[in-house]
Structures are given as structure tokens and as C-alpha cells.
Amino acid sequence: MGNVNLKINGLNVTAPAGSTILEAAQAAGIKIPTLCYLKEINEIGACRMCVVEVKGARNLVASCVHPVAEGMEVQTNT
């Protein structure tokens, strides 16, 4: 599957392809608050607690369900 390179809060991060922004952030030691997220049990992003800003996206996205993409730039604290 390979890896994806992205930036989270200006930090270069490498994450497995298919992982979510939340998983990439957690692996890099970046905390994003969650409320309803339970891996493989409740992956719907309903509470919106984990929303982040993705450069170029029209809206904020739920990091617990949004997949990483090559070159993506994410801000967790805007």
C-alpha cells in the first residue's frame, strides 16, 4: 500500500496510505480531541469534535474519517 507524505501543523508526517488524518496525527504525537471515535466500532465523525482545516478543502473535515492524501496540509488549531 505504501506511505503518504503530508504536513500537520507545519510538521512533515509520513503515514500509511489509507489511514485517517487522526491516525497520522496520533502517530506523530499531535493531539486532536475526539468524543465519539472508537476505531472499528463508531467511525462516523458525527460529533465533529475532531474537525481540522485541510488546505484547499471547502469545509472543515472530521479527522477521524477523512483519509490522508499525498501533499495534504492540515491545521489542527486554527
Buried (B, 14 or more C-beta within 10 A) or exposed (E): EEEBEBBBBEEEBEBEEEBBBBBBBBEBEBEBEBEBBEEEEEBEBEBEBBBBBBEEEEEBBBBBBBBBEEEBBBBBEE
